[in-house]
Amino acid sequence: MKIRPLGAPMALLAAVLLGLSACSRQTAFGEANSLIILAPDSLSQQVEEETRRVLEPTIFTSRDEKQYEVSFVDPGHENVGQLKLFRNLIVFGTADDPLMLEVAAEAGQDLDALEPGRVFQASNVWALTQTVTGVLLRSGREAESWVAALPSVLNAVDTNYRELVLRRMFATAPDTALRTDLGRRFGFSMLVPQVYDRIARDLGGGDSLVILRNDNPDPSELIRSILVAWRPGVDSLTRELALEWRAEIDATHYNVPQRIDDTNSSVVSFMWEGRPALEVTGVWQDESGGFPAAGPFIVWVVDCPARTYFVDAWLYSPNRAKYEYMLQLQEILGSFRCVDSGS
């Protein structure tokens, strides 16, 4: 019987597990983007390739990164009792499977009343702060129904993860006073947690820009930054316009001059709150060459009634998975609103 890698040496994991209290309701452990699948090896080995393809989608940040890491555990493993204490578990089984019956009981589900392929979730089944996703398989066609359910499993897992990211992000209260002040002074509003610092710079001639920055706990480990500037209305929103603007501001207003790598850039035109908008993504790199820093950026250009706004959200997160922080930046971008003011 094999256990696929859990992201840490198994010897270290075993030591941690042995040190846990015997309490039946311990707090779950493990990373929120680590998915532990509980299913017999005889079944999971038939569907492992397809399962990884669906449940380990990639997101391009400064490189392709998996959004989730999948590990498989056989319920017959000698340490399964401890392994069931991980934060995110997925249980595949038929209606007579003992683990599935436990999950269904916690979720208030009657398995006899559910169609095979049904996906449901329960909280705190074997540990506190834990989410268990149950997947009911069709008896005699377990592998086929497993594969068919995978898109629904990913949707359930990703929805739960995004909600967790927002709870973490706003563990510090939303700065509604800042949002109001930005609208009054600069003609736009945006909502960030109170832990973000605001830097307003006078550019002369009545022009300004605003930087919202969170470099906690240490700027050498993590920076989330959003810069907002504006111009009189432009004729058209284009990729070239967005990248030219970013090239103008990154050397002047960021601590480290940033070179743009748009090799894997994406461009999307959309309507935002009824106004034309454009999103351009790419990778920034330390232009000075003194330190190999890099990370993703997202530029929004929004054609508001009085002005065209340029918003640059960028991330520095070395040696860390970036999906969570990219979701945070997207949430902040999504809070952008035009305020009908020309002041």
C-alpha positions as CSV (number, residue, x, y, z in Angstrom):
1,M,0.0,0.0,0.0
2,K,1.3,3.4,-0.9
3,I,0.6,6.9,0.4
4,R,1.5,9.5,-2.2
5,P,3.6,12.4,-0.9
6,L,1.9,14.7,1.6
7,G,4.3,17.6,1.1
8,A,6.5,16.7,4.1
9,P,8.7,13.8,4.8
10,M,6.6,10.9,6.2
11,A,9.0,10.4,9.1
12,L,8.5,14.0,10.2
13,L,4.8,13.6,9.7
14,A,4.7,10.5,11.8
15,A,6.5,12.3,14.6
16,V,4.0,15.1,14.6
17,L,1.1,12.7,14.6
18,L,2.5,10.7,17.5
19,G,2.9,14.0,19.5
20,L,-0.8,14.9,19.1
21,S,-3.2,14.7,22.0
22,A,-5.5,11.8,22.3
23,C,-8.5,14.2,22.3
24,S,-11.1,13.1,19.7
25,R,-11.7,16.7,18.6
26,Q,-8.3,18.1,17.9
27,T,-7.9,21.0,15.5
28,A,-7.2,19.9,12.0
29,F,-3.7,20.4,10.6
30,G,-2.1,20.6,7.1
31,E,-2.3,23.3,4.4
32,A,-5.7,24.4,3.1
33,N,-4.6,23.6,-0.4
34,S,-3.6,20.0,0.4
35,L,-6.3,17.5,-0.5
36,I,-6.2,14.1,1.2
37,I,-8.2,11.5,-0.7
38,L,-9.4,8.5,1.4
39,A,-10.1,5.6,-0.9
40,P,-8.8,2.0,-1.3
41,D,-5.6,1.8,-3.3
42,S,-7.3,-0.8,-5.6
43,L,-9.7,1.9,-6.7
44,S,-7.7,5.1,-6.5
45,Q,-4.9,3.6,-8.7
46,Q,-7.4,3.2,-11.5
47,V,-8.3,6.8,-11.5
48,E,-5.2,8.6,-10.2
49,E,-4.1,10.2,-13.5
50,E,-7.6,11.6,-14.2
51,T,-8.0,12.7,-10.6
52,R,-4.7,14.7,-10.7
53,R,-5.6,16.2,-14.0
54,V,-8.9,17.6,-12.7
55,L,-8.1,18.3,-9.0
56,E,-4.6,19.8,-9.6
57,P,-5.4,22.6,-12.0
58,T,-2.6,25.1,-12.5
59,I,-2.5,28.9,-12.3
60,F,0.2,30.9,-14.0
61,T,1.8,33.4,-11.5
62,S,5.5,33.8,-12.3
63,R,5.3,30.2,-13.4
64,D,2.7,27.4,-13.6
65,E,1.7,26.4,-10.1
66,K,-0.8,23.8,-8.9
67,Q,-3.8,25.3,-7.1
68,Y,-4.1,22.1,-5.0
69,E,-1.9,19.2,-4.1
70,V,-3.5,15.8,-4.1
71,S,-2.5,12.8,-1.9
72,F,-4.1,9.4,-1.7
73,V,-4.5,7.4,1.5
74,D,-5.9,3.9,1.8
75,P,-8.4,3.6,4.7
76,G,-6.6,0.4,5.7
77,H,-3.3,2.2,6.4
78,E,-2.1,1.8,10.0
79,N,-2.0,5.6,10.6
80,V,-5.3,6.4,8.9
81,G,-6.8,7.6,12.3
82,Q,-4.2,10.3,12.5
83,L,-4.3,11.1,8.8
84,K,-8.0,11.7,9.1
85,L,-7.1,14.8,11.1
86,F,-6.0,16.8,8.0
87,R,-7.8,20.0,7.1
88,N,-9.2,19.0,3.7
89,L,-10.3,15.4,3.1
90,I,-12.2,13.9,0.2
91,V,-13.9,10.5,0.8
92,F,-15.0,8.5,-2.3
93,G,-17.2,5.5,-1.5
94,T,-20.4,3.6,-2.1
95,A,-23.5,3.8,0.2
96,D,-22.3,0.9,2.4
97,D,-18.7,2.3,2.9
98,P,-18.1,2.9,6.6
99,L,-16.2,6.2,6.1
100,M,-18.9,7.5,3.7
101,L,-21.6,6.7,6.3
102,E,-19.7,8.7,8.9
103,V,-19.4,11.7,6.6
104,A,-23.0,11.5,5.6
105,A,-24.1,11.4,9.2
106,E,-22.2,14.6,10.0
107,A,-23.6,16.2,6.8
108,G,-27.2,15.2,7.7
109,Q,-27.4,13.2,4.4
110,D,-29.4,10.0,3.8
111,L,-27.2,8.0,1.4
112,D,-30.1,5.8,0.3
113,A,-31.9,9.0,-0.9
114,L,-29.0,10.3,-2.9
115,E,-28.2,9.6,-6.5
116,P,-24.7,8.1,-7.1
117,G,-22.3,10.9,-8.2
118,R,-23.7,13.3,-5.6
119,V,-21.1,15.5,-3.9
120,F,-21.7,17.0,-0.4
121,Q,-19.6,18.4,2.4
122,A,-19.4,18.1,6.2
123,S,-17.5,20.1,8.7
124,N,-15.5,18.9,11.7
125,V,-16.1,15.2,11.0
126,W,-12.9,14.0,12.7
127,A,-11.2,17.3,13.7
128,L,-12.2,20.9,14.3
129,T,-11.8,23.4,11.4
130,Q,-11.9,20.5,9.0
131,T,-13.9,20.1,5.8
132,V,-14.7,16.7,4.4
133,T,-16.1,16.3,0.8
134,G,-18.1,13.2,0.3
135,V,-18.5,11.6,-3.1
136,L,-21.1,8.9,-3.5
137,L,-20.0,6.2,-6.0
138,R,-22.2,3.8,-7.9
139,S,-21.8,0.3,-6.8
140,G,-20.2,-1.9,-9.5
141,R,-19.2,1.3,-11.5
142,E,-17.0,2.9,-8.9
143,A,-14.2,4.1,-11.2
144,E,-16.6,5.5,-13.8
145,S,-18.7,7.4,-11.3
146,W,-15.5,8.7,-9.5
147,V,-14.3,10.3,-12.8
148,A,-17.7,11.7,-13.6
149,A,-17.9,13.4,-10.3
150,L,-14.5,15.1,-10.4
151,P,-15.6,18.5,-11.8
152,S,-18.2,18.8,-9.0
153,V,-15.6,17.9,-6.5
154,L,-13.3,20.6,-7.7
155,N,-16.1,23.2,-7.7
156,A,-17.0,22.3,-4.1
157,V,-13.3,22.3,-2.9
158,D,-12.5,25.6,-4.7
159,T,-15.7,27.3,-3.4
160,N,-14.8,26.3,0.1
161,Y,-11.1,27.4,-0.3
162,R,-12.1,30.8,-1.7
163,E,-14.4,31.4,1.3
164,L,-11.5,30.5,3.6
165,V,-9.2,32.9,1.8
166,L,-11.7,35.7,2.3
167,R,-12.1,34.9,6.0
168,R,-8.3,35.0,6.4
169,M,-8.0,38.2,4.4
170,F,-10.6,40.0,6.5
171,A,-9.5,38.7,9.8
172,T,-8.5,42.3,10.1
173,A,-11.7,44.4,9.6
174,P,-12.4,46.0,6.2
175,D,-11.3,49.6,6.1
176,T,-14.6,51.2,5.2
177,A,-13.4,54.6,6.3
178,L,-10.5,54.5,3.8
179,R,-13.0,53.4,1.0
180,T,-15.1,56.5,1.7
181,D,-12.1,58.8,1.8
182,L,-10.8,57.5,-1.5
183,G,-14.1,58.2,-3.1
184,R,-14.3,61.7,-1.7
185,R,-10.7,62.7,-2.5
186,F,-9.8,60.7,-5.6
187,G,-13.0,59.7,-7.4
188,F,-12.7,55.9,-6.9
189,S,-13.3,53.5,-4.1
190,M,-11.7,50.2,-3.1
191,L,-12.0,48.0,-0.1
192,V,-8.9,46.5,1.7
193,P,-8.3,45.2,5.2
194,Q,-7.2,47.8,7.8
195,V,-3.8,46.2,7.8
196,Y,-3.1,47.9,4.4
197,D,-1.2,51.1,4.4
198,R,-2.2,54.0,2.2
199,I,0.4,56.2,0.4
200,A,-0.9,59.2,-1.5
201,R,1.6,61.0,-3.7
202,D,1.3,64.4,-5.3
203,L,2.5,64.3,-8.9
204,G,2.2,68.0,-9.5
205,G,-0.3,69.8,-11.6
206,G,-3.2,68.6,-9.4
207,D,-2.5,64.9,-10.2
208,S,-2.0,62.2,-7.6
209,L,-1.7,58.5,-7.2
210,V,-2.5,56.2,-4.4
211,I,-0.7,53.0,-3.2
212,L,-2.3,50.5,-0.9
213,R,0.3,48.2,0.5
214,N,0.5,45.2,2.8
215,D,4.0,44.0,3.6
216,N,3.2,42.1,6.7
217,P,4.7,40.1,8.4
218,D,8.0,41.0,6.6
219,P,8.5,42.6,3.2
220,S,11.3,40.2,2.5
221,E,8.7,37.4,2.7
222,L,5.4,38.8,1.4
223,I,4.2,42.0,-0.3
224,R,0.7,42.7,-1.7
225,S,0.5,46.1,-3.4
226,I,-2.1,48.0,-5.4
227,L,-1.3,51.3,-7.1
228,V,-4.1,53.5,-8.6
229,A,-3.6,56.4,-11.0
230,W,-5.8,58.2,-13.5
231,R,-5.8,60.2,-16.7
232,P,-8.4,62.1,-18.7
233,G,-10.6,59.7,-20.6
234,V,-8.6,57.7,-23.3
235,D,-9.9,56.8,-26.8
236,S,-9.5,53.1,-26.4
237,L,-8.4,50.5,-23.8
238,T,-5.6,48.4,-25.2
239,R,-2.9,46.0,-24.0
240,E,-0.2,48.4,-25.3
241,L,-1.7,51.3,-23.3
242,A,-1.8,49.2,-20.1
243,L,1.8,48.0,-20.4
244,E,3.2,51.4,-21.4
245,W,1.5,52.9,-18.3
246,R,2.9,50.2,-16.0
247,A,6.4,50.7,-17.5
248,E,6.1,54.4,-16.6
249,I,5.2,53.9,-13.0
250,D,7.2,50.8,-11.9
251,A,10.6,52.5,-12.0
252,T,9.4,55.7,-10.3
253,H,7.0,54.5,-7.6
254,Y,8.2,51.1,-6.5
255,N,11.1,50.4,-4.2
256,V,12.7,48.1,-6.8
257,P,12.5,49.1,-10.5
258,Q,10.5,46.3,-12.2
259,R,11.0,45.0,-15.7
260,I,7.9,43.6,-17.4
261,D,7.9,40.0,-18.8
262,D,4.8,39.7,-20.9
263,T,5.7,36.3,-22.4
264,N,2.7,34.7,-20.8
265,S,0.5,37.8,-20.6
266,S,-3.2,37.5,-20.9
267,V,-5.6,40.2,-22.0
268,V,-9.3,40.3,-21.3
269,S,-11.8,43.0,-22.2
270,F,-14.9,43.2,-20.0
271,M,-17.6,45.5,-18.6
272,W,-17.2,46.5,-15.0
273,E,-20.1,48.1,-13.2
274,G,-21.4,49.1,-16.7
275,R,-18.1,50.6,-17.8
276,P,-15.6,49.3,-20.3
277,A,-12.6,47.8,-18.7
278,L,-9.4,45.8,-19.6
279,E,-7.3,43.3,-17.6
280,V,-3.7,42.6,-18.5
281,T,-1.5,40.1,-16.6
282,G,2.2,39.5,-16.7
283,V,5.3,39.0,-14.6
284,W,7.5,41.7,-13.0
285,Q,11.2,41.1,-12.4
286,D,13.8,43.0,-10.4
287,E,15.3,45.3,-13.1
288,S,18.4,46.2,-11.0
289,G,19.8,42.7,-11.1
290,G,20.9,42.9,-7.5
291,F,18.3,40.4,-6.3
292,P,16.4,37.7,-8.3
293,A,13.0,39.0,-7.2
294,A,9.9,38.5,-9.4
295,G,6.2,38.0,-9.2
296,P,2.9,38.3,-11.0
297,F,1.0,41.5,-11.7
298,I,-2.6,42.3,-12.8
299,V,-3.4,45.6,-14.4
300,W,-6.9,46.9,-14.7
301,V,-7.8,49.9,-16.9
302,V,-11.3,51.2,-16.3
303,D,-13.1,53.9,-18.3
304,C,-14.9,55.8,-15.6
305,P,-17.2,58.8,-16.4
306,A,-14.8,61.5,-15.4
307,R,-11.4,59.7,-16.0
308,T,-9.7,56.5,-17.0
309,Y,-8.3,54.7,-14.0
310,F,-5.2,52.5,-14.1
311,V,-4.8,49.9,-11.3
312,D,-1.7,47.8,-10.8
313,A,-1.9,44.9,-8.4
314,W,1.3,43.0,-7.8
315,L,2.6,40.2,-5.5
316,Y,6.0,39.3,-4.1
317,S,5.8,35.9,-2.4
318,P,9.1,34.0,-2.8
319,N,9.1,30.3,-2.0
320,R,5.3,30.2,-1.3
321,A,2.3,29.0,-3.1
322,K,0.7,32.1,-4.7
323,Y,-2.9,31.0,-5.4
324,E,-4.2,32.4,-2.1
325,Y,-2.6,35.8,-2.5
326,M,-3.7,36.1,-6.1
327,L,-7.3,35.5,-5.0
328,Q,-6.8,38.3,-2.4
329,L,-5.6,40.7,-5.1
330,Q,-8.5,39.7,-7.4
331,E,-10.9,40.4,-4.5
332,I,-9.5,43.8,-4.0
333,L,-9.6,44.6,-7.7
334,G,-13.2,43.4,-7.7
335,S,-14.0,46.0,-5.1
336,F,-13.0,48.9,-7.4
337,R,-15.8,51.4,-8.1
338,C,-16.0,54.6,-10.0
339,V,-17.3,57.5,-8.0
340,D,-19.0,60.1,-10.2
341,S,-16.7,63.0,-9.4
342,G,-14.1,64.9,-11.3
343,S,-12.2,66.1,-8.3
